[in-house]
Amino acid sequence: MLLFVFNFLSLHQNSNSMEAVAGIKYTKSPKGNKRYVRVDLDMYGENQLLEDFLDMIDIEARNGEPTYPFEEVMKAEFERRGLEYNV
């Protein structure tokens, strides 16, 4: 069973109303708080809402990283490959 684990702290800190769902398991901290959720990707891997949620986690993790203009990146890549970049 393929599982994906992501930090669950920001979701439902005190959610006692969460019901058991097939393919989704919660891991608790030593204090008993829900900390992680494991999602069976064989069951939910094609779920668009889950994909969007995981994309948002990735975006948040990259917040504050430097950004580069597309043209600058393309020009550098073409030069690296020894090609001429014409826009």
C-alpha positions as CSV (number, residue, x, y, z in Angstrom):
1,M,0.0,0.0,0.0
2,L,1.5,3.3,-1.1
3,L,1.1,6.0,1.6
4,F,1.9,9.7,1.6
5,V,2.5,11.4,4.9
6,F,2.1,15.1,5.4
7,N,2.0,17.4,8.4
8,F,-1.5,17.7,9.9
9,L,-0.9,20.4,12.4
10,S,-2.6,23.2,10.5
11,L,-5.8,21.2,10.0
12,H,-8.5,20.7,12.6
13,Q,-6.3,21.1,15.7
14,N,-9.1,19.8,18.0
15,S,-11.2,17.8,15.7
16,N,-12.8,15.0,17.7
17,S,-15.6,14.8,15.1
18,M,-13.4,13.3,12.4
19,E,-14.8,9.9,11.4
20,A,-12.8,6.9,10.2
21,V,-12.5,6.8,6.4
22,A,-11.1,3.9,4.4
23,G,-7.5,4.6,3.3
24,I,-7.0,7.5,5.7
25,K,-5.2,7.0,9.0
26,Y,-4.3,9.6,11.6
27,T,-1.1,9.6,13.7
28,K,-1.2,11.3,17.1
29,S,1.4,13.2,19.0
30,P,2.5,11.9,22.4
31,K,0.0,14.4,23.9
32,G,-2.8,12.7,21.8
33,N,-3.3,15.5,19.3
34,K,-3.7,14.5,15.6
35,R,-0.4,15.4,14.0
36,Y,-0.2,13.5,10.7
37,V,-2.6,12.0,8.2
38,R,-1.6,9.1,6.0
39,V,-3.5,8.9,2.7
40,D,-3.5,5.7,0.6
41,L,-2.6,6.9,-2.8
42,D,-3.8,3.7,-4.4
43,M,-7.3,4.7,-3.3
44,Y,-7.0,8.5,-3.5
45,G,-4.1,9.2,-5.8
46,E,-6.4,10.4,-8.7
47,N,-8.4,12.7,-6.4
48,Q,-8.2,16.3,-7.7
49,L,-9.0,17.9,-4.4
50,L,-6.2,16.0,-2.7
51,E,-3.8,17.0,-5.5
52,D,-4.8,20.6,-5.1
53,F,-4.3,20.4,-1.3
54,L,-0.9,18.9,-1.7
55,D,0.0,21.5,-4.3
56,M,-0.9,24.2,-1.8
57,I,1.3,22.6,0.8
58,D,4.2,22.7,-1.7
59,I,3.5,26.3,-2.6
60,E,3.5,27.3,1.1
61,A,6.7,25.5,1.7
62,R,8.4,27.4,-1.2
63,N,7.1,30.8,0.1
64,G,9.9,33.3,0.2
65,E,12.2,31.4,-2.2
66,P,13.7,33.6,-4.9
67,T,11.9,33.8,-8.2
68,Y,13.4,34.3,-11.7
69,P,11.8,35.7,-14.9
70,F,10.9,33.0,-17.4
71,E,12.9,34.7,-20.2
72,E,16.0,34.8,-18.0
73,V,15.7,31.1,-17.1
74,M,15.1,30.1,-20.8
75,K,18.1,32.2,-22.0
76,A,20.4,30.7,-19.4
77,E,19.2,27.2,-20.3
78,F,19.8,27.7,-24.0
79,E,23.2,29.1,-23.3
80,R,24.0,26.1,-21.1
81,R,23.1,23.8,-24.0
82,G,25.1,25.9,-26.5
83,L,22.0,27.0,-28.3
84,E,20.9,30.4,-29.5
85,Y,17.8,31.8,-27.8
86,N,15.6,33.9,-30.1
87,V,12.5,35.5,-28.7
